[in-house]
Amino acid sequence: MGTTKTKHFTEKQNAIATIAKALGHPARISIIDYLLKTDACICGDIVNELPLAQPTVSQHLKELKNAGLIKGDINGNAICYCIDEKSIRKLQNYFANISVKLKKKKNKCH
């Protein structure tokens, strides 16, 4: 989404769109799935789990981190990644709100 267009939307809408865009690639979903199975890991652990080169995995990690879905702490020469629960809660709240509104709404579109 171009920076000139994002100003027309709320901060919440832009935040959800950023998260959704970051989740829009199967490799990133795979990374999230892997991090959910582990407490934390380094990039090399993730590279061993995916059929992708290390630079490609690093790029996907960067996108997930920029969206706030993961966070990374420097641990010696490596960065240890884990899920950032704040963004996951934002998604949960967003979809819970959709669910509540759909239950209240009488959908006439078939």
VENJO-V152130 format. One record per backbone hydrogen bond with DSSP energy under -0.5 kcal/mol. CO is the residue of the C=O (numbers start at 1). NH is the residue of the N-H. If there is no record, write none. Layout:
CO/NH  CO/NH
//
This chain:
2/5  2/6  3/7  5/8  6/9  10/14  11/15  12/16  13/17  14/18  15/19  16/20  17/21  18/22  19/23  21/24  25/28  25/29  26/30  27/31  28/32  29/33  30/34  31/35  32/36  33/37  34/37  34/38  41/81  42/45  42/46  43/47  44/48  45/49  46/49  46/50  50/52  53/57  54/58  55/59  56/60  57/61  58/62  59/63  60/64  61/65  62/66  63/67  64/69  64/70  65/68  68/87  69/84  71/82  73/80  75/78  78/75  78/80  79/43  79/81  80/73  81/41  82/71  83/85  84/87  84/88  85/89  86/90  87/91  88/92  89/93  90/94  91/95  92/96  93/97  94/98  95/99  96/100  97/101  98/102  99/103  100/104  101/105  105/107  106/108  108/110
//
